[in-house]
Structure formats: structure tokens, C-alpha cells
């Protein structure tokens, strides 16, 4: 039989939290060249059959990336 434990957590009021104390949410910003390189590597692994499929794959894998960034990744791969 499992035993349960009681845990008490105190959280300071939201007004007392400073920005430095707030937890970081999300991923750090990357340089555009790095993102394009990551997208190009993703395309190398996915091996899409057409440009339209490549754009779809990149849109699914990198939803916050702009269309220009996706096209740049395709240009890197074409070189």
C-alpha cells in the first residue's frame, strides 16, 4: 500500500515577484543563421519530395519561424 506525504508550499504574492525572480518560459532566442541551419538539417533528415512538402515540413517543425526564414533554409540546402 502506498503512503502519502503532506507537502506545504508557500508562494509570495504576485506583486512581490520581480522580473528577475520569475521563471524563464520558452526557449532562448537564436541567431537567424543558426535557425536556418537547424531547419536545413531538419530537411536533410526529413527528405521531402518537393518544395511544397519541404515548406510544410518546416512549418510543422518550426511554427514560429517566418516564411522568409523557411525559404532561407531551403536555399542553404540547395547550395
C-alpha positions in Angstrom: 0.0 0.0 0.0 1.3 3.5 -0.9 1.7 6.1 1.7 1.0 9.7 1.0 3.1 12.7 2.2 1.9 16.1 3.0 3.8 19.0 1.4 3.3 22.6 2.1 4.5 25.2 -0.4 4.4 28.9 0.2 4.3 31.3 -2.7 4.9 35.0 -2.4 2.2 37.3 -3.6 2.4 38.0 -7.3 3.0 41.7 -6.7 6.2 41.0 -4.8 7.8 39.0 -7.6 10.4 40.8 -9.6 11.1 40.0 -13.2 14.5 38.5 -12.2 12.7 36.1 -9.9 10.2 35.0 -12.5 10.9 31.6 -14.1 12.1 31.7 -17.7 9.5 30.2 -20.0 10.2 29.1 -23.6 13.5 28.7 -25.4 16.3 31.2 -25.7 16.4 33.3 -28.8 18.7 32.0 -31.5 20.5 33.8 -34.2 18.7 33.7 -37.6 21.7 31.9 -39.2 21.5 29.2 -36.6 17.8 28.7 -37.1 18.2 28.4 -40.8 21.0 25.8 -40.3 18.7 23.9 -37.9 15.9 24.0 -40.5 18.3 22.9 -43.3 19.4 19.9 -41.1 15.8 19.0 -40.4 15.1 19.0 -44.2 18.1 16.7 -44.7 16.6 14.2 -42.2 13.0 14.6 -43.5 14.0 14.3 -47.2 10.9 16.0 -48.6 9.9 15.1 -52.2 9.0 18.7 -53.3 9.5 22.3 -52.3 5.9 22.5 -51.2 6.4 19.5 -49.0 9.6 21.0 -47.6 7.8 24.2 -46.6 5.0 22.1 -45.0 7.6 20.1 -43.0 9.3 23.3 -41.8 6.1 25.0 -40.9 5.2 22.0 -38.7 8.6 21.7 -37.1 9.2 25.4 -36.7 5.8 27.1 -36.3 7.1 30.4 -35.1 9.6 30.8 -37.9 8.8 33.2 -40.7 8.3 32.2 -44.3 11.4 34.1 -45.2 13.4 32.0 -42.7 12.0 28.8 -44.1 12.9 29.8 -47.7 16.4 30.8 -46.5 16.8 27.3 -45.0 15.8 25.8 -48.4 18.4 28.0 -50.1 21.1 26.7 -47.7 20.1 23.2 -48.5 20.3 23.9 -52.3 23.9 25.0 -52.1 
